Amino acid sequence: MLMVISSHDQLGNTGRQTGFWFEELAAPYYTFKDAGLLIVLASPKGGRPPLDPKSNEPAFRSDLTLRFEKDAAAAAHLDKIVRLDRVRQEDFDSVFYPGGHGPMWDLAEDKHSIRLIESFIAAGKPIGIMSHATGALRHVKTPERKPLVQGKEVTGFTNGEEEEVGFTKVVPFLVEDEMLKLGAIFSKTANWTPRVASDGLLITGQNPRWWGLAAEMLMATVTQRPTPAVTARGSSINIDRVTDYFRSMRSRPALGEPFSIGTFLLARKW
């Protein structure tokens, strides 16, 4: 499994730092690792990537981010991230893009990322993308040189969510607007509520609330286990799987409250 992370560390002209969102890296990382998949981390610049400091505040920490911090092997993995121009699709079964605001600036425009995604699609390999990282699809084309997302159901960080965190005028573009402009069928739910969309080889998540199911859907596709998504557009999800997932989320102890990843409080605490 290849995981592609942002190298960008400046939140526009705000003077604030950005980067990757910790939970969106740590949670899928352990979903893949605990399933026995070999993981390679890559970024445009290589080396240790910038962490969005907001994502490591107490409200957003979880059992998995804490596990990552205590995991010497995971920390060493972060320090050895390879440059994106040195990875090849042929060496991997799939690719996963964690979110955070960083991808809006670098991965959305990075020619190596664009070519990499295109090569995965051409090879018939699935792709998982979370929240803001959906923006990395803006310049990706099909083998017929049409926008990859044209006519496909996708989701990502919504206009309403961006407005609530106050960065509508800060980000270089809005994920929702950009996807609609490219002809995508943008699927969303209310702000900060979970949504995952699956259409063909694309699996996308609206916000950090559903990193778990998105990562598991991708992993199931890679390992050829039954996937919770139906094959038709609309990506209905098996209700028993959803119920089991939310039960597991409610039992997570990190913050001692439901949905401990903290994203339910995201807008208020940003």
Secondary structure as the mmCIF struct_conf table of DSSP 4:
data_model
#
loop_
_struct_conf.conf_type_id
_struct_conf.id
_struct_conf.beg_label_comp_id
_struct_conf.beg_label_asym_id
_struct_conf.beg_label_seq_id
_struct_conf.end_label_comp_id
_struct_conf.end_label_asym_id
_struct_conf.end_label_seq_id
STRN STRN1 LEU A 2 VAL A 4
STRN STRN2 GLN A 10 GLN A 10
TURN_TY1_P TURN_TY1_P1 GLY A 12 ASN A 13
BEND BEND1 THR A 14 GLY A 15
STRN STRN3 GLN A 17 GLN A 17
STRN STRN4 PHE A 20 PHE A 20
HELX_RH_AL_P HELX_RH_AL_P1 PHE A 22 ASP A 34
TURN_TY1_P TURN_TY1_P2 ALA A 35 GLY A 36
STRN STRN5 VAL A 40 SER A 43
BEND BEND2 PRO A 44 LYS A 45
BEND BEND3 GLY A 47 ARG A 48
HELX_LH_PP_P HELX_LH_PP_P1 PRO A 49 PRO A 50
STRN STRN6 LEU A 51 LEU A 51
HELX_RH_3T_P HELX_RH_3T_P1 PRO A 53 ASN A 56
BEND BEND4 GLU A 57 GLU A 57
HELX_RH_3T_P HELX_RH_3T_P2 PRO A 58 PHE A 60
HELX_RH_AL_P HELX_RH_AL_P2 ASP A 63 LYS A 70
HELX_RH_AL_P HELX_RH_AL_P3 ALA A 72 ASP A 79
TURN_TY1_P TURN_TY1_P3 LYS A 80 LYS A 80
HELX_LH_PP_P HELX_LH_PP_P2 ILE A 81 ILE A 81
STRN STRN7 VAL A 82 ARG A 83
HELX_RH_3T_P HELX_RH_3T_P3 LEU A 84 ARG A 86
HELX_RH_3T_P HELX_RH_3T_P4 GLN A 89 ASP A 91
BEND BEND5 ASP A 93 ASP A 93
STRN STRN8 VAL A 95 TYR A 97
BEND BEND6 GLY A 100 HIS A 101
HELX_RH_3T_P HELX_RH_3T_P5 GLY A 102 MET A 104
TURN_TY1_P TURN_TY1_P4 TRP A 105 GLU A 109
HELX_RH_AL_P HELX_RH_AL_P4 LYS A 111 ALA A 122
TURN_TY1_P TURN_TY1_P5 ALA A 123 GLY A 124
STRN STRN9 ILE A 127 MET A 130
HELX_RH_3T_P HELX_RH_3T_P6 SER A 131 LEU A 137
TURN_TY1_P TURN_TY1_P6 ARG A 138 HIS A 139
STRN STRN10 LYS A 141 LYS A 141
TURN_TY1_P TURN_TY1_P7 PRO A 143 GLU A 144
BEND BEND7 ARG A 145 LYS A 146
STRN STRN11 PRO A 147 PRO A 147
TURN_TY1_P TURN_TY1_P8 LEU A 148 GLY A 151
STRN STRN12 GLU A 153 VAL A 154
BEND BEND8 PHE A 157 PHE A 157
HELX_RH_AL_P HELX_RH_AL_P5 ASN A 159 VAL A 165
TURN_TY1_P TURN_TY1_P9 GLY A 166 GLY A 166
TURN_TY1_P TURN_TY1_P10 THR A 168 VAL A 170
BEND BEND9 VAL A 171 PHE A 173
HELX_RH_AL_P HELX_RH_AL_P6 VAL A 175 LYS A 181
TURN_TY1_P TURN_TY1_P11 LEU A 182 GLY A 183
STRN STRN13 ILE A 185 PHE A 186
BEND BEND10 ALA A 190 ALA A 190
TURN_TY1_P TURN_TY1_P12 ASN A 191 TRP A 192
BEND BEND11 THR A 193 THR A 193
STRN STRN14 VAL A 196 ASP A 199
TURN_TY1_P TURN_TY1_P13 GLY A 200 LEU A 201
STRN STRN15 LEU A 202 GLY A 205
BEND BEND12 GLN A 206 ASN A 207
HELX_RH_3T_P HELX_RH_3T_P7 PRO A 208 TRP A 210
HELX_RH_AL_P HELX_RH_AL_P7 TRP A 211 VAL A 222
TURN_TY1_P TURN_TY1_P14 THR A 223 GLN A 224
HELX_LH_PP_P HELX_LH_PP_P3 ARG A 225 THR A 227
BEND BEND13 PRO A 228 PRO A 228
STRN STRN16 ALA A 229 ALA A 229
BEND BEND14 THR A 231 ALA A 232
TURN_TY1_P TURN_TY1_P15 ARG A 233 GLY A 234
STRN STRN17 ILE A 237 ILE A 237
HELX_RH_AL_P HELX_RH_AL_P8 ILE A 239 ARG A 250
TURN_TY1_P TURN_TY1_P16 SER A 251 SER A 251
BEND BEND15 ALA A 254 PHE A 259
TURN_TY1_P TURN_TY1_P17 SER A 260 ILE A 261
BEND BEND16 GLY A 262 GLY A 262
HELX_RH_3T_P HELX_RH_3T_P8 THR A 263 LEU A 265
HELX_RH_AL_P HELX_RH_AL_P9 LEU A 266 LYS A 269
#
